[in-house]
Amino acid sequence: MHRRSTNWYNTAEWKRLRREVLKRDAWTCQATGVALVGGKWEPNSAIVDHIIPHRGNRDLFFDVNNLRAVSKEWHDKVKQGQEKRGEV
């Protein structure tokens, strides 16, 4: 049975990978340089972004080289805008 990609965020594999990426990127937004120290919904909270949108591709979803730490504000404004316009 194929697992929906939205469920991948709840796996131990993703949680481990997310921590690894945040540590690798020194809890710093790779797009803006801001420190990722905010609470869950704050603009400077940590998001692990898929550089190339995975669109359900499991290999892209879990590829550490396709992940980077970014701020919630940058992700929600800039990256999601790029995706909606088909720029990434």
mmCIF file as gemmi writes it, N, C-alpha and C atoms, coordinates in Angstrom:
data_model
loop_
_atom_site.group_PDB
_atom_site.id
_atom_site.type_symbol
_atom_site.label_atom_id
_atom_site.label_alt_id
_atom_site.label_comp_id
_atom_site.label_asym_id
_atom_site.label_entity_id
_atom_site.label_seq_id
_atom_site.pdbx_PDB_ins_code
_atom_site.Cartn_x
_atom_site.Cartn_y
_atom_site.Cartn_z
_atom_site.occupancy
_atom_site.B_iso_or_equiv
_atom_site.pdbx_formal_charge
_atom_site.auth_seq_id
_atom_site.auth_asym_id
_atom_site.pdbx_PDB_model_num
ATOM 1 N N . MET Axp A 1 ? 0.839 -1.191 0 1 0 ? 1 A 1
ATOM 2 C CA . MET Axp A 1 ? 0 0 0 1 0 ? 1 A 1
ATOM 3 C C . MET Axp A 1 ? 0.883 1.253 0 1 0 ? 1 A 1
ATOM 4 N N . HIS Axp A 2 ? 0.574 2.184 -0.882 1 0 ? 2 A 1
ATOM 5 C CA . HIS Axp A 2 ? 1.334 3.428 -0.98 1 0 ? 2 A 1
ATOM 6 C C . HIS Axp A 2 ? 0.892 4.388 0.111 1 0 ? 2 A 1
ATOM 7 N N . ARG Axp A 3 ? 1.845 4.894 0.824 1 0 ? 3 A 1
ATOM 8 C CA . ARG Axp A 3 ? 1.577 5.821 1.908 1 0 ? 3 A 1
ATOM 9 C C . ARG Axp A 3 ? 1.469 7.244 1.367 1 0 ? 3 A 1
ATOM 10 N N . ARG Axp A 4 ? 0.457 7.974 1.811 1 0 ? 4 A 1
ATOM 11 C CA . ARG Axp A 4 ? 0.315 9.369 1.381 1 0 ? 4 A 1
ATOM 12 C C . ARG Axp A 4 ? 1.451 10.207 1.962 1 0 ? 4 A 1
ATOM 13 N N . SER Axp A 5 ? 1.981 11.128 1.173 1 0 ? 5 A 1
ATOM 14 C CA . SER Axp A 5 ? 3.124 11.924 1.609 1 0 ? 5 A 1
ATOM 15 C C . SER Axp A 5 ? 2.811 12.76 2.843 1 0 ? 5 A 1
ATOM 16 N N . THR Axp A 6 ? 1.549 13.149 3.022 1 0 ? 6 A 1
ATOM 17 C CA . THR Axp A 6 ? 1.217 13.939 4.205 1 0 ? 6 A 1
ATOM 18 C C . THR Axp A 6 ? 1.438 13.134 5.475 1 0 ? 6 A 1
ATOM 19 N N . ASN Axp A 7 ? 1.354 11.819 5.395 1 0 ? 7 A 1
ATOM 20 C CA . ASN Axp A 7 ? 1.611 10.982 6.56 1 0 ? 7 A 1
ATOM 21 C C . ASN Axp A 7 ? 3.096 10.836 6.849 1 0 ? 7 A 1
ATOM 22 N N . TRP Axp A 8 ? 3.948 11.09 5.866 1 0 ? 8 A 1
ATOM 23 C CA . TRP Axp A 8 ? 5.385 10.959 6.072 1 0 ? 8 A 1
ATOM 24 C C . TRP Axp A 8 ? 5.895 11.917 7.131 1 0 ? 8 A 1
ATOM 25 N N . TYR Axp A 9 ? 5.233 13.065 7.305 1 0 ? 9 A 1
ATOM 26 C CA . TYR Axp A 9 ? 5.657 14.027 8.323 1 0 ? 9 A 1
ATOM 27 C C . TYR Axp A 9 ? 5.509 13.476 9.738 1 0 ? 9 A 1
ATOM 28 N N . ASN Axp A 10 ? 4.705 12.464 9.922 1 0 ? 10 A 1
ATOM 29 C CA . ASN Axp A 10 ? 4.474 11.897 11.243 1 0 ? 10 A 1
ATOM 30 C C . ASN Axp A 10 ? 5.356 10.69 11.546 1 0 ? 10 A 1
ATOM 31 N N . THR Axp A 11 ? 6.264 10.361 10.64 1 0 ? 11 A 1
ATOM 32 C CA . THR Axp A 11 ? 7.106 9.18 10.844 1 0 ? 11 A 1
ATOM 33 C C . THR Axp A 11 ? 8.35 9.505 11.662 1 0 ? 11 A 1
ATOM 34 N N . ALA Axp A 12 ? 8.87 8.479 12.32 1 0 ? 12 A 1
ATOM 35 C CA . ALA Axp A 12 ? 10.127 8.626 13.063 1 0 ? 12 A 1
ATOM 36 C C . ALA Axp A 12 ? 11.259 8.997 12.108 1 0 ? 12 A 1
ATOM 37 N N . GLU Axp A 13 ? 11.222 8.448 10.888 1 0 ? 13 A 1
ATOM 38 C CA . GLU Axp A 13 ? 12.25 8.746 9.892 1 0 ? 13 A 1
ATOM 39 C C . GLU Axp A 13 ? 12.296 10.245 9.587 1 0 ? 13 A 1
ATOM 40 N N . TRP Axp A 14 ? 11.114 10.875 9.372 1 0 ? 14 A 1
ATOM 41 C CA . TRP Axp A 14 ? 11.077 12.308 9.089 1 0 ? 14 A 1
ATOM 42 C C . TRP Axp A 14 ? 11.537 13.126 10.292 1 0 ? 14 A 1
ATOM 43 N N . LYS Axp A 15 ? 11.078 12.761 11.472 1 0 ? 15 A 1
ATOM 44 C CA . LYS Axp A 15 ? 11.439 13.52 12.671 1 0 ? 15 A 1
ATOM 45 C C . LYS Axp A 15 ? 12.945 13.488 12.899 1 0 ? 15 A 1
ATOM 46 N N . ARG Axp A 16 ? 13.581 12.335 12.668 1 0 ? 16 A 1
ATOM 47 C CA . ARG Axp A 16 ? 15.032 12.216 12.804 1 0 ? 16 A 1
ATOM 48 C C . ARG Axp A 16 ? 15.726 13.071 11.737 1 0 ? 16 A 1
ATOM 49 N N . LEU Axp A 17 ? 15.249 12.972 10.499 1 0 ? 17 A 1
ATOM 50 C CA . LEU Axp A 17 ? 15.84 13.721 9.398 1 0 ? 17 A 1
ATOM 51 C C . LEU Axp A 17 ? 15.689 15.227 9.616 1 0 ? 17 A 1
ATOM 52 N N . ARG Axp A 18 ? 14.534 15.652 10.099 1 0 ? 18 A 1
ATOM 53 C CA . ARG Axp A 18 ? 14.29 17.071 10.381 1 0 ? 18 A 1
ATOM 54 C C . ARG Axp A 18 ? 15.301 17.599 11.397 1 0 ? 18 A 1
ATOM 55 N N . ARG Axp A 19 ? 15.499 16.846 12.483 1 0 ? 19 A 1
ATOM 56 C CA . ARG Axp A 19 ? 16.476 17.259 13.506 1 0 ? 19 A 1
ATOM 57 C C . ARG Axp A 19 ? 17.884 17.332 12.908 1 0 ? 19 A 1
ATOM 58 N N . GLU Axp A 20 ? 18.222 16.354 12.068 1 0 ? 20 A 1
ATOM 59 C CA . GLU Axp A 20 ? 19.531 16.315 11.42 1 0 ? 20 A 1
ATOM 60 C C . GLU Axp A 20 ? 19.752 17.561 10.562 1 0 ? 20 A 1
ATOM 61 N N . VAL Axp A 21 ? 18.747 17.951 9.784 1 0 ? 21 A 1
ATOM 62 C CA . VAL Axp A 21 ? 18.859 19.119 8.906 1 0 ? 21 A 1
ATOM 63 C C . VAL Axp A 21 ? 18.978 20.401 9.731 1 0 ? 21 A 1
ATOM 64 N N . LEU Axp A 22 ? 18.174 20.531 10.775 1 0 ? 22 A 1
ATOM 65 C CA . LEU Axp A 22 ? 18.248 21.731 11.611 1 0 ? 22 A 1
ATOM 66 C C . LEU Axp A 22 ? 19.614 21.85 12.271 1 0 ? 22 A 1
ATOM 67 N N . LYS Axp A 23 ? 20.145 20.734 12.724 1 0 ? 23 A 1
ATOM 68 C CA . LYS Axp A 23 ? 21.479 20.75 13.332 1 0 ? 23 A 1
ATOM 69 C C . LYS Axp A 23 ? 22.533 21.097 12.281 1 0 ? 23 A 1
ATOM 70 N N . ARG Axp A 24 ? 22.462 20.439 11.119 1 0 ? 24 A 1
ATOM 71 C CA . ARG Axp A 24 ? 23.423 20.708 10.036 1 0 ? 24 A 1
ATOM 72 C C . ARG Axp A 24 ? 23.426 22.18 9.651 1 0 ? 24 A 1
ATOM 73 N N . ASP Axp A 25 ? 22.23 22.777 9.585 1 0 ? 25 A 1
ATOM 74 C CA . ASP Axp A 25 ? 22.092 24.17 9.177 1 0 ? 25 A 1
ATOM 75 C C . ASP Axp A 25 ? 22.181 25.145 10.348 1 0 ? 25 A 1
ATOM 76 N N . ALA Axp A 26 ? 22.599 24.641 11.504 1 0 ? 26 A 1
ATOM 77 C CA . ALA Axp A 26 ? 22.854 25.46 12.7 1 0 ? 26 A 1
ATOM 78 C C . ALA Axp A 26 ? 21.642 26.289 13.115 1 0 ? 26 A 1
ATOM 79 N N . TRP Axp A 27 ? 20.439 25.73 12.932 1 0 ? 27 A 1
ATOM 80 C CA . TRP Axp A 27 ? 19.203 26.416 13.326 1 0 ? 27 A 1
ATOM 81 C C . TRP Axp A 27 ? 19.178 27.843 12.775 1 0 ? 27 A 1
ATOM 82 N N . THR Axp A 28 ? 19.592 27.963 11.502 1 0 ? 28 A 1
ATOM 83 C CA . THR Axp A 28 ? 19.648 29.261 10.83 1 0 ? 28 A 1
ATOM 84 C C . THR Axp A 28 ? 18.933 29.147 9.49 1 0 ? 28 A 1
ATOM 85 N N . CYS Axp A 29 ? 18.091 30.14 9.177 1 0 ? 29 A 1
ATOM 86 C CA . CYS Axp A 29 ? 17.381 30.142 7.905 1 0 ? 29 A 1
ATOM 87 C C . CYS Axp A 29 ? 18.39 30.243 6.771 1 0 ? 29 A 1
ATOM 88 N N . GLN Axp A 30 ? 18.357 29.28 5.868 1 0 ? 30 A 1
ATOM 89 C CA . GLN Axp A 30 ? 19.292 29.238 4.757 1 0 ? 30 A 1
ATOM 90 C C . GLN Axp A 30 ? 18.95 30.247 3.666 1 0 ? 30 A 1
ATOM 91 N N . ALA Axp A 31 ? 17.789 30.881 3.756 1 0 ? 31 A 1
ATOM 92 C CA . ALA Axp A 31 ? 17.397 31.893 2.774 1 0 ? 31 A 1
ATOM 93 C C . ALA Axp A 31 ? 17.676 33.312 3.264 1 0 ? 31 A 1
ATOM 94 N N . THR Axp A 32 ? 17.546 33.517 4.587 1 0 ? 32 A 1
ATOM 95 C CA . THR Axp A 32 ? 17.656 34.888 5.11 1 0 ? 32 A 1
ATOM 96 C C . THR Axp A 32 ? 18.727 35.074 6.177 1 0 ? 32 A 1
ATOM 97 N N . GLY Axp A 33 ? 19.206 33.989 6.768 1 0 ? 33 A 1
ATOM 98 C CA . GLY Axp A 33 ? 20.207 34.081 7.822 1 0 ? 33 A 1
ATOM 99 C C . GLY Axp A 33 ? 19.647 34.307 9.211 1 0 ? 33 A 1
ATOM 100 N N . VAL Axp A 34 ? 18.327 34.389 9.354 1 0 ? 34 A 1
ATOM 101 C CA . VAL Axp A 34 ? 17.723 34.623 10.663 1 0 ? 34 A 1
ATOM 102 C C . VAL Axp A 34 ? 17.86 33.371 11.535 1 0 ? 34 A 1
ATOM 103 N N . ALA Axp A 35 ? 18.046 33.575 12.836 1 0 ? 35 A 1
ATOM 104 C CA . ALA Axp A 35 ? 18.104 32.466 13.789 1 0 ? 35 A 1
ATOM 105 C C . ALA Axp A 35 ? 16.702 31.886 13.965 1 0 ? 35 A 1
ATOM 106 N N . LEU Axp A 36 ? 16.606 30.571 13.921 1 0 ? 36 A 1
ATOM 107 C CA . LEU Axp A 36 ? 15.308 29.893 14.013 1 0 ? 36 A 1
ATOM 108 C C . LEU Axp A 36 ? 15.032 29.542 15.468 1 0 ? 36 A 1
ATOM 109 N N . VAL Axp A 37 ? 14.564 30.553 16.208 1 0 ? 37 A 1
ATOM 110 C CA . VAL Axp A 37 ? 14.375 30.408 17.65 1 0 ? 37 A 1
ATOM 111 C C . VAL Axp A 37 ? 12.932 30.612 18.091 1 0 ? 37 A 1
ATOM 112 N N . GLY Axp A 38 ? 12.029 30.848 17.171 1 0 ? 38 A 1
ATOM 113 C CA . GLY Axp A 38 ? 10.644 31.143 17.519 1 0 ? 38 A 1
ATOM 114 C C . GLY Axp A 38 ? 9.834 29.912 17.861 1 0 ? 38 A 1
ATOM 115 N N . GLY Axp A 39 ? 8.718 30.156 18.537 1 0 ? 39 A 1
ATOM 116 C CA . GLY Axp A 39 ? 7.765 29.093 18.834 1 0 ? 39 A 1
ATOM 117 C C . GLY Axp A 39 ? 7.078 28.632 17.568 1 0 ? 39 A 1
ATOM 118 N N . LYS Axp A 40 ? 6.261 27.606 17.681 1 0 ? 40 A 1
ATOM 119 C CA . LYS Axp A 40 ? 5.681 26.91 16.527 1 0 ? 40 A 1
ATOM 120 C C . LYS Axp A 40 ? 5.077 27.814 15.46 1 0 ? 40 A 1
ATOM 121 N N . TRP Axp A 41 ? 4.35 28.838 15.816 1 0 ? 41 A 1
ATOM 122 C CA . TRP Axp A 41 ? 3.653 29.664 14.816 1 0 ? 41 A 1
ATOM 123 C C . TRP Axp A 41 ? 4.305 31.03 14.604 1 0 ? 41 A 1
ATOM 124 N N . GLU Axp A 42 ? 5.465 31.262 15.211 1 0 ? 42 A 1
ATOM 125 C CA . GLU Axp A 42 ? 6.135 32.556 15.086 1 0 ? 42 A 1
ATOM 126 C C . GLU Axp A 42 ? 6.897 32.645 13.76 1 0 ? 42 A 1
ATOM 127 N N . PRO Axp A 43 ? 7.093 33.861 13.248 1 0 ? 43 A 1
ATOM 128 C CA . PRO Axp A 43 ? 7.761 34.04 11.952 1 0 ? 43 A 1
ATOM 129 C C . PRO Axp A 43 ? 9.154 33.406 11.882 1 0 ? 43 A 1
ATOM 130 N N . ASN Axp A 44 ? 9.869 33.388 13.012 1 0 ? 44 A 1
ATOM 131 C CA . ASN Axp A 44 ? 11.223 32.831 13.007 1 0 ? 44 A 1
ATOM 132 C C . ASN Axp A 44 ? 11.273 31.409 13.567 1 0 ? 44 A 1
ATOM 133 N N . SER Axp A 45 ? 10.164 30.684 13.452 1 0 ? 45 A 1
ATOM 134 C CA . SER Axp A 45 ? 10.18 29.272 13.838 1 0 ? 45 A 1
ATOM 135 C C . SER Axp A 45 ? 10.8 28.451 12.712 1 0 ? 45 A 1
ATOM 136 N N . ALA Axp A 46 ? 11.283 27.268 13.048 1 0 ? 46 A 1
ATOM 137 C CA . ALA Axp A 46 ? 12.022 26.429 12.107 1 0 ? 46 A 1
ATOM 138 C C . ALA Axp A 46 ? 11.101 25.588 11.223 1 0 ? 46 A 1
ATOM 139 N N . ILE Axp A 47 ? 11.349 25.672 9.929 1 0 ? 47 A 1
ATOM 140 C CA . ILE Axp A 47 ? 10.679 24.829 8.941 1 0 ? 47 A 1
ATOM 141 C C . ILE Axp A 47 ? 11.786 24.104 8.172 1 0 ? 47 A 1
ATOM 142 N N . VAL Axp A 48 ? 11.608 22.837 7.91 1 0 ? 48 A 1
ATOM 143 C CA . VAL Axp A 48 ? 12.533 22.136 7.03 1 0 ? 48 A 1
ATOM 144 C C . VAL Axp A 48 ? 11.853 22.071 5.664 1 0 ? 48 A 1
ATOM 145 N N . ASP Axp A 49 ? 12.445 22.769 4.727 1 0 ? 49 A 1
ATOM 146 C CA . ASP Axp A 49 ? 11.887 22.985 3.392 1 0 ? 49 A 1
ATOM 147 C C . ASP Axp A 49 ? 12.449 21.996 2.389 1 0 ? 49 A 1
ATOM 148 N N . HIS Axp A 50 ? 11.578 21.51 1.51 1 0 ? 50 A 1
ATOM 149 C CA . HIS Axp A 50 ? 12.006 20.702 0.368 1 0 ? 50 A 1
ATOM 150 C C . HIS Axp A 50 ? 12.403 21.673 -0.739 1 0 ? 50 A 1
ATOM 151 N N . ILE Axp A 51 ? 13.663 21.703 -1.083 1 0 ? 51 A 1
ATOM 152 C CA . ILE Axp A 51 ? 14.165 22.625 -2.104 1 0 ? 51 A 1
ATOM 153 C C . ILE Axp A 51 ? 13.441 22.384 -3.424 1 0 ? 51 A 1
ATOM 154 N N . ILE Axp A 52 ? 13.432 21.145 -3.859 1 0 ? 52 A 1
ATOM 155 C CA . ILE Axp A 52 ? 12.63 20.735 -5.014 1 0 ? 52 A 1
ATOM 156 C C . ILE Axp A 52 ? 11.366 20.111 -4.435 1 0 ? 52 A 1
ATOM 157 N N . PRO Axp A 53 ? 10.182 20.647 -4.729 1 0 ? 53 A 1
ATOM 158 C CA . PRO Axp A 53 ? 8.951 20.072 -4.173 1 0 ? 53 A 1
ATOM 159 C C . PRO Axp A 53 ? 8.868 18.576 -4.476 1 0 ? 53 A 1
ATOM 160 N N . HIS Axp A 54 ? 8.544 17.8 -3.46 1 0 ? 54 A 1
ATOM 161 C CA . HIS Axp A 54 ? 8.546 16.345 -3.618 1 0 ? 54 A 1
ATOM 162 C C . HIS Axp A 54 ? 7.336 15.825 -4.377 1 0 ? 54 A 1
ATOM 163 N N . ARG Axp A 55 ? 6.226 16.51 -4.306 1 0 ? 55 A 1
ATOM 164 C CA . ARG Axp A 55 ? 4.989 16.132 -5.008 1 0 ? 55 A 1
ATOM 165 C C . ARG Axp A 55 ? 4.684 14.636 -4.915 1 0 ? 55 A 1
ATOM 166 N N . GLY Axp A 56 ? 4.87 14.095 -3.703 1 0 ? 56 A 1
ATOM 167 C CA . GLY Axp A 56 ? 4.553 12.701 -3.445 1 0 ? 56 A 1
ATOM 168 C C . GLY Axp A 56 ? 5.672 11.728 -3.77 1 0 ? 56 A 1
ATOM 169 N N . ASN Axp A 57 ? 6.816 12.232 -4.222 1 0 ? 57 A 1
ATOM 170 C CA . ASN Axp A 57 ? 7.962 11.381 -4.533 1 0 ? 57 A 1
ATOM 171 C C . ASN Axp A 57 ? 8.712 11.096 -3.233 1 0 ? 57 A 1
ATOM 172 N N . ARG Axp A 58 ? 8.653 9.855 -2.78 1 0 ? 58 A 1
ATOM 173 C CA . ARG Axp A 58 ? 9.249 9.488 -1.49 1 0 ? 58 A 1
ATOM 174 C C . ARG Axp A 58 ? 10.756 9.74 -1.465 1 0 ? 58 A 1
ATOM 175 N N . ASP Axp A 59 ? 11.446 9.456 -2.565 1 0 ? 59 A 1
ATOM 176 C CA . ASP Axp A 59 ? 12.89 9.666 -2.603 1 0 ? 59 A 1
ATOM 177 C C . ASP Axp A 59 ? 13.242 11.138 -2.401 1 0 ? 59 A 1
ATOM 178 N N . LEU Axp A 60 ? 12.52 12.044 -3.065 1 0 ? 60 A 1
ATOM 179 C CA . LEU Axp A 60 ? 12.756 13.48 -2.874 1 0 ? 60 A 1
ATOM 180 C C . LEU Axp A 60 ? 12.379 13.928 -1.469 1 0 ? 60 A 1
ATOM 181 N N . PHE Axp A 61 ? 11.305 13.351 -0.929 1 0 ? 61 A 1
ATOM 182 C CA . PHE Axp A 61 ? 10.831 13.739 0.396 1 0 ? 61 A 1
ATOM 183 C C . PHE Axp A 61 ? 11.899 13.486 1.452 1 0 ? 61 A 1
ATOM 184 N N . PHE Axp A 62 ? 12.556 12.334 1.386 1 0 ? 62 A 1
ATOM 185 C CA . PHE Axp A 62 ? 13.512 11.944 2.416 1 0 ? 62 A 1
ATOM 186 C C . PHE Axp A 62 ? 14.973 12.185 2.017 1 0 ? 62 A 1
ATOM 187 N N . ASP Axp A 63 ? 15.222 12.905 0.936 1 0 ? 63 A 1
ATOM 188 C CA . ASP Axp A 63 ? 16.586 13.188 0.49 1 0 ? 63 A 1
ATOM 189 C C . ASP Axp A 63 ? 17.158 14.36 1.28 1 0 ? 63 A 1
ATOM 190 N N . VAL Axp A 64 ? 18.131 14.095 2.136 1 0 ? 64 A 1
ATOM 191 C CA . VAL Axp A 64 ? 18.714 15.132 2.987 1 0 ? 64 A 1
ATOM 192 C C . VAL Axp A 64 ? 19.306 16.272 2.153 1 0 ? 64 A 1
ATOM 193 N N . ASN Axp A 65 ? 19.752 15.97 0.94 1 0 ? 65 A 1
ATOM 194 C CA . ASN Axp A 65 ? 20.316 17.005 0.069 1 0 ? 65 A 1
ATOM 195 C C . ASN Axp A 65 ? 19.248 17.871 -0.586 1 0 ? 65 A 1
ATOM 196 N N . ASN Axp A 66 ? 17.992 17.497 -0.413 1 0 ? 66 A 1
ATOM 197 C CA . ASN Axp A 66 ? 16.87 18.279 -0.932 1 0 ? 66 A 1
ATOM 198 C C . ASN Axp A 66 ? 16.186 19.053 0.193 1 0 ? 66 A 1
ATOM 199 N N . LEU Axp A 67 ? 16.813 19.113 1.347 1 0 ? 67 A 1
ATOM 200 C CA . LEU Axp A 67 ? 16.211 19.761 2.518 1 0 ? 67 A 1
ATOM 201 C C . LEU Axp A 67 ? 17.099 20.888 3.021 1 0 ? 67 A 1
ATOM 202 N N . ARG Axp A 68 ? 16.444 21.911 3.553 1 0 ? 68 A 1
ATOM 203 C CA . ARG Axp A 68 ? 17.171 23.024 4.18 1 0 ? 68 A 1
ATOM 204 C C . ARG Axp A 68 ? 16.29 23.641 5.25 1 0 ? 68 A 1
ATOM 205 N N . ALA Axp A 69 ? 16.94 24.229 6.236 1 0 ? 69 A 1
ATOM 206 C CA . ALA Axp A 69 ? 16.238 24.928 7.302 1 0 ? 69 A 1
ATOM 207 C C . ALA Axp A 69 ? 15.89 26.334 6.828 1 0 ? 69 A 1
ATOM 208 N N . VAL Axp A 70 ? 14.633 26.721 7.014 1 0 ? 70 A 1
ATOM 209 C CA . VAL Axp A 70 ? 14.186 28.076 6.676 1 0 ? 70 A 1
ATOM 210 C C . VAL Axp A 70 ? 13.22 28.555 7.747 1 0 ? 70 A 1
ATOM 211 N N . SER Axp A 71 ? 12.975 29.85 7.755 1 0 ? 71 A 1
ATOM 212 C CA . SER Axp A 71 ? 12.01 30.396 8.71 1 0 ? 71 A 1
ATOM 213 C C . SER Axp A 71 ? 10.587 30.186 8.205 1 0 ? 71 A 1
ATOM 214 N N . LYS Axp A 72 ? 9.667 30.107 9.134 1 0 ? 72 A 1
ATOM 215 C CA . LYS Axp A 72 ? 8.251 29.969 8.772 1 0 ? 72 A 1
ATOM 216 C C . LYS Axp A 72 ? 7.822 31.143 7.898 1 0 ? 72 A 1
ATOM 217 N N . GLU Axp A 73 ? 8.258 32.343 8.265 1 0 ? 73 A 1
ATOM 218 C CA . GLU Axp A 73 ? 7.878 33.529 7.493 1 0 ? 73 A 1
ATOM 219 C C . GLU Axp A 73 ? 8.354 33.422 6.046 1 0 ? 73 A 1
ATOM 220 N N . TRP Axp A 74 ? 9.61 33.067 5.83 1 0 ? 74 A 1
ATOM 221 C CA . TRP Axp A 74 ? 10.128 32.947 4.475 1 0 ? 74 A 1
ATOM 222 C C . TRP Axp A 74 ? 9.404 31.837 3.72 1 0 ? 74 A 1
ATOM 223 N N . HIS Axp A 75 ? 9.23 30.699 4.375 1 0 ? 75 A 1
ATOM 224 C CA . HIS Axp A 75 ? 8.569 29.552 3.743 1 0 ? 75 A 1
ATOM 225 C C . HIS Axp A 75 ? 7.147 29.896 3.316 1 0 ? 75 A 1
ATOM 226 N N . ASP Axp A 76 ? 6.388 30.508 4.25 1 0 ? 76 A 1
ATOM 227 C CA . ASP Axp A 76 ? 4.976 30.772 3.978 1 0 ? 76 A 1
ATOM 228 C C . ASP Axp A 76 ? 4.762 31.885 2.96 1 0 ? 76 A 1
ATOM 229 N N . LYS Axp A 77 ? 5.669 32.855 2.918 1 0 ? 77 A 1
ATOM 230 C CA . LYS Axp A 77 ? 5.507 33.973 1.988 1 0 ? 77 A 1
ATOM 231 C C . LYS Axp A 77 ? 6.228 33.743 0.671 1 0 ? 77 A 1
ATOM 232 N N . VAL Axp A 78 ? 7.511 33.502 0.742 1 0 ? 78 A 1
ATOM 233 C CA . VAL Axp A 78 ? 8.325 33.431 -0.472 1 0 ? 78 A 1
ATOM 234 C C . VAL Axp A 78 ? 8.207 32.066 -1.152 1 0 ? 78 A 1
ATOM 235 N N . LYS Axp A 79 ? 8.539 31.002 -0.433 1 0 ? 79 A 1
ATOM 236 C CA . LYS Axp A 79 ? 8.587 29.672 -1.062 1 0 ? 79 A 1
ATOM 237 C C . LYS Axp A 79 ? 7.218 29.228 -1.557 1 0 ? 79 A 1
ATOM 238 N N . GLN Axp A 80 ? 6.187 29.374 -0.735 1 0 ? 80 A 1
ATOM 239 C CA . GLN Axp A 80 ? 4.865 28.94 -1.187 1 0 ? 80 A 1
ATOM 240 C C . GLN Axp A 80 ? 4.378 29.786 -2.36 1 0 ? 80 A 1
ATOM 241 N N . GLY Axp A 81 ? 4.754 31.057 -2.396 1 0 ? 81 A 1
ATOM 242 C CA . GLY Axp A 81 ? 4.419 31.906 -3.544 1 0 ? 81 A 1
ATOM 243 C C . GLY Axp A 81 ? 5.102 31.412 -4.803 1 0 ? 81 A 1
ATOM 244 N N . GLN Axp A 82 ? 6.38 31.029 -4.687 1 0 ? 82 A 1
ATOM 245 C CA . GLN Axp A 82 ? 7.117 30.486 -5.819 1 0 ? 82 A 1
ATOM 246 C C . GLN Axp A 82 ? 6.462 29.213 -6.341 1 0 ? 82 A 1
ATOM 247 N N . GLU Axp A 83 ? 6.052 28.353 -5.409 1 0 ? 83 A 1
ATOM 248 C CA . GLU Axp A 83 ? 5.41 27.093 -5.81 1 0 ? 83 A 1
ATOM 249 C C . GLU Axp A 83 ? 4.081 27.361 -6.513 1 0 ? 83 A 1
ATOM 250 N N . LYS Axp A 84 ? 3.3 28.297 -5.99 1 0 ? 84 A 1
ATOM 251 C CA . LYS Axp A 84 ? 2.008 28.609 -6.61 1 0 ? 84 A 1
ATOM 252 C C . LYS Axp A 84 ? 2.168 29.17 -8.014 1 0 ? 84 A 1
ATOM 253 N N . ARG Axp A 85 ? 3.258 29.919 -8.229 1 0 ? 85 A 1
ATOM 254 C CA . ARG Axp A 85 ? 3.515 30.497 -9.553 1 0 ? 85 A 1
ATOM 255 C C . ARG Axp A 85 ? 4.243 29.516 -10.477 1 0 ? 85 A 1
ATOM 256 N N . GLY Axp A 86 ? 4.578 28.326 -9.973 1 0 ? 86 A 1
ATOM 257 C CA . GLY Axp A 86 ? 5.268 27.317 -10.768 1 0 ? 86 A 1
ATOM 258 C C . GLY Axp A 86 ? 6.731 27.605 -11.002 1 0 ? 86 A 1
ATOM 259 N N . GLU Axp A 87 ? 7.331 28.399 -10.107 1 0 ? 87 A 1
ATOM 260 C CA . GLU Axp A 87 ? 8.74 28.781 -10.263 1 0 ? 87 A 1
ATOM 261 C C . GLU Axp A 87 ? 9.706 27.728 -9.737 1 0 ? 87 A 1
ATOM 262 N N . VAL Axp A 88 ? 9.23 26.805 -8.947 1 0 ? 88 A 1
ATOM 263 C CA . VAL Axp A 88 ? 10.087 25.716 -8.425 1 0 ? 88 A 1
ATOM 264 C C . VAL Axp A 88 ? 9.431 24.393 -8.659 1 0 ? 88 A 1
